[in-house]
């Protein structure tokens, strides 16, 4: 079965959020306070589940709110190389 695949940072965003013991609602609220008015719990959930794209400026704001460098949210070279074809196609098989 194929599912949408729109970003590669979602799982790391989830890890960082959970490490800080934040709910998706809490992260969304902090992102809204940082100026991302459109970022509600559903948007956070979709990014974390990799079914919504994350713009570069959204990724920068997420990193800032989580207190990490943007590079922490991005995959290493090996993971990117492995997942890039699926990301380009917009789907993958699991």
Secondary structure, 3 states (H helix, E strand, C coil): CEEECCCCCHHHHHHHHHHCCCCHHHHHHHHHHCCCCCCCHHHHHHHHCCCCCCCHHHHHHHHHHHCCCHHHHCCCHHHHHHHHHHHHHCEEEC
